[in-house]
Every structure is written in C-alpha cells, then in structure tokens.
Amino acid sequence: MTRIAFIGLGNMGGGMAANQARAGHEVRAFDLSAAALEKAVAAGCLASGSAVEAVRDADAVITMLPAGHHVRAVYAGEIMPNAKPGALFIDCSTIDVESARAVAADVTRAGFRFADAPVSGGTTGAEAGTLAFMVGCAEADFAAVEALIGPMARTTIRAGDHGAGQAAKICNNMVLGATMIATCEAFALAEKLGLDPERFFEIASKSSGQSWSLTSYCPWPGPVLAAPSNRNYEGGFATAMMLKDLKLAQEAAARAGAATPLGAQAEGLYALFDRLGGGGKDFSAILELFRGNAPIPAKTT
Ligand code: NAD
C-alpha cells in the first residue's frame, strides 16, 4: 500500500483518485471544492483539509489541476515545502511545456522525483481506469512512475525527459480538436443533405472517415451511448479546456517555428464557440455551431 496525496478531484481527478483507493492505496484527497471532496470520500478516499495536510508523510503526490499557473502555485506553495524527502510527484494536468519543465527543475533540485504525465481517454477513461498516460521523466524514475499510474491506466508510454509528456499531449489534442471539428461539420452537412445522421455514423465508422472523435465520442446524440452528446454535452471535456490546449499548441508552434494552420483554425473556432456561450459544455457540443444552433439552448429537463 502506498500513501498517495491526490490534489484536484474534478471531472478527471475524481475518477482517478477513486481507482487508486480501489487498488488498496491510502488516498489522502484534497480539492478546493467541497462537493468534489465529498464525492472522493464516498469513493473510498480520505478527506484532507488542505493540500499541505494531504502531502505530509505521503510517499507520492498526484496532481490533476486545470492549468499551468495552478500547478506552479500548488507545487511551490504547498507541495514542495511540506512533502516527505524523496517523494514521487506526478502531475497529470495538461499544462504548457515550460511550466512542466520549470516545476520539474525546482522539485528535482529540492531532492524529489517528478514526472509530467498528462492523460488521454476522457472522463470515461478516468472512471474506468483505462487512461493513456504520456510521461516525461528521468529514465531511472519511469518504473516507479508506471507502477504508481497502474490502477488508472491502460497504456503508459515514456515520451522522453521532463516536458516531453506535455509536448505529446498538446500535439495529440491538436489532432483531437481538428478531427472533432471535421466530424461535426460532416454531421451538419449530412443533416442538410437529408442523410440520416445515424446512418452516416454507421457508414463513416466503417469507412475512411473513422476517428476517435466519431466512434468513441460521437458528437451526434445516439450512436455512442457513453458520449457527452447523450447528456446535453454536460461533463466530459469542457470547451474551455480544449481551447486552453489549442492555445498551448499554438504558443508552442510559434516558439518552435512550426506551421500548424489547421490547429490555428481549430483554436479560432473553439474561441468563437466559447464566446457564444459554449465554454462550459463538452467540446463535442461545437456541433451546434455548424448546425446554426449556437449559442446552444439551455437544458430542457
Ligand atoms: P476540472 O475543472 O473538472 O477539475 C479541476 C479541479 O481542480 C477542480 O475540482 C478544482 O476545484 C481543483 N482545483 C483548482 N485549484 C486547486 C487548488 N489550488 N487546490 C486543490 N484543488 C484545486 O477539470 P478536469 O476536466 O478534471 O481537468 C483537469 C486537467 O486534466 C486539465 O488540465 C485538463 O486539461 C486535463 N484533461 C481533462 C480531460 C477531460 O476529459 N476532462 C481529459 C484529459 C486531460
């Protein structure tokens, strides 16, 4: 049994912490949201009153926070000054490569081990313990990182040294943002052409239009039962989070001198959808923009 401090119990962290508790670890959970903390306790975690309390005597610390500035602040202010010497830190949030490298440099200088380990697989994967982890860490630390990640993962791949996990994640999410938009445009066009969208799904999912956005996360309600499209696009991966990742990709591309015109288009379209009121909805709700329904109607039930 490992004593794990788990900080950030939102849409993703909640399910991930629950899987660590289910695996028999002592999970000391903390979130600024009392509701999120209560949910984690109901799933077998122990409530901590603060991040400082959670990390004291913990063998490992896992963070799942919204963005780079949250991660920098929590590591500098709460985790580093209070953690046990030699503890293993794994940050699973999606953040900019520079923040990941800066945190890694600070904590390794202080004698801790660190991995940036962002994930793919959405809230369904977080709950089921089937996430894909892309890890940036020292080669010598990877076995320990992989073992700790085990109860939350289907796949764990070392991308390279510190920051490489985040680099892989923003490239992956640039593909995801662009394929979701292409999939939504196609559904909106199919509808306009009088083609039954469910029939289009059946055909495209067995043809070259197939992608994760279509067959695992279908934006049209119906074909994929677990997809947020079947719950009025509530929960899932918020448009605001997708926009954050696309901005990270564009910033990284500008710095690296890489041409990413489709990524730039995807960022612009998600920024527009966010401004039209879609920021809190799952990112597949951008379908409504192409159907001419944005801002999207409020939940009717
Ligand atoms: P979320 O907003 O649901 O959860 C974040 C949680 O962090 C919230 O509960 C918030 O209260 C908590 N928090 C913020 N600051 C804190 C602090 N200082 N101390 C303690 N708790 C704090 O977000 P999410 O959807 O769970 O996403 C988390 C991260 O995972 C993001 O970086 C996101 O990009 C990434 N991600 C999300 C998905 C997805 O499908 N939702 C998929 C892959 C990666």
Residues whose N, C-alpha, C, O or C-beta is under 5 A from the ligand:
A	BS01	NAD	I7 G8 L9 G10 N11 M12 G13 F30 D31 L32 S33 A36 M64 L65 P66 A67 H70 V74 C92 S93 T94 V119 S120 G122 T123 G236 F237 A238 M241
